[in-house]
């Protein structure tokens, strides 16, 4: 009886000691070093290097650096990770307007990333008392960590000023064996699963590692499922012959140019295709430097191109209606009544418009003064119809916003055309990072993509995500490609909008419940640090 009572009374002490051991943290200096190394690893996982396994290493290093921290040091360590990653990853931003926009954007993203690390730290703290080798630690905690990470990505992709969903763990996997899972879960779901995989391996390691081989089973099962998951099937629906042109004209903001130079460059580059059989001719973003709906000379020139091509022409230009200015893709046809258009839904803040201009004019008046146009967000669907075939559209940075892609698929898109202008970012990784988005969109929707840039690179991407045709940067070129058409909606398109709000809601509910339960839980008795019982525990 005495022995039983002693064992029973000692159990809370042993549990507490084990919990304290599991929440042991790195020294602050070491955590900051690990976080900085993780931020660098995540940048290397993205183009131009694009070694996808480093994304898993980066996530794991981030989690290790956060475990056992206080709220303040958690924010600090997370911000260190964010500073190294975003300042490296977004270095191309400074190519356009100098270092101030780069520093401002990278700093904001780093601070938001750091703030999003605090819930991860608290989740580890509040679950630390569960059995290290039990299902809560090995299964539920990794899923919670993945959900909180994905919630941070969703929040950063929506706020402020429409957000900047450029850096997402799911997007790093386009070259790897996990990419097809995005066709089932969307990019948000893939981010969640990749982070949960990393967190699961970490929990196994914390529970004993090689001394506890059974503990790796949940993470191994998740890894196996991610690797063997096939792409969600879509249905073959014929082909479309698409001519696409990279005119390589003076498309950068500060390129010296005269009115009509961009139109002339696209027209000249299109000449080898004219007279060839095609169903659609595509020019990139900024391919017309005047509003063809208001400039008769430009309209006449486009009519000539359409007549010579024997196919409708998809162009892009700045258009205006009343006081509003739009970044517009126009399907130009000989029949004026058949012309269709899509206005960019997500104009780029501080690039295509200045939010709160009155404020920023006081802070950086010279920079703000350079941005004269104020683009208005469009409201029409991102799709045009060519011979009864839906062509989904995205203009430049539109491609990073899930909703634009999903809306086009649900509206009947059988292929995508992404028009972009990368001229302001020549010689940087921006174009290659954007290409990774385009390839992931092909996988996610099960549809081919024609990704056309003014200065390169331009590509045709198969529904499976592989690049089938390409034109190098700073090259005037034109090709005709036979594009496979697909119908049917992937699970990602159907479930993506639900996951976008369901993941944060469930994460917040679970996180809040843990916090309440942790606060209400009576404190366990602590053993003296030098006692025999504490040493045994």
Secondary structure, DSSP 8 states (H G I E B T S, - for coil): -HHHHHHHHHHHHHHHHHHHHHT----HHHHHHHHHHHHHHHHHTSTTT--THHHHHHHHHHHHHHTT--HHHHHHHHHHHHHHHHHHHTGGGHHHH-HHHHHHHHHHHHHHHHHHHHHHHHHHHHTTTS-TTSHIIIIIHHHHHHHHHHHHHHHHTTTTTT--TT--GGGGGTTSTTGGGHHHHHHHHHHHHHHHHHHHHHHHHHTTGGG-GGGGHHHHHHHHHHHH------EEEEEEEEEEEE---S-STT----TTHHHHHHHHHHGGGTTS--SEEE--TT--SS-TTT-HHHHHHHHHHHHHHTSEEEEEEEEEETTEEEEEEEEE-SSGGG-EEEE-SS--BTTTB-TTHHHHHHHSHHHHHH----B----S-SEEEETTEEEEEEEGGGGG-HHHHHHHHHTTEEEEEEEE--GGGTTSSHHHHHHHHHHHHHHHHT--EEEEESSS-EEEE-TTS-EEEEE-TT--EEEEEEEEEEES--HHHHHHHHHHHHHHHHHHHHHHHHHHHHHHS-------TTSHHHHH-
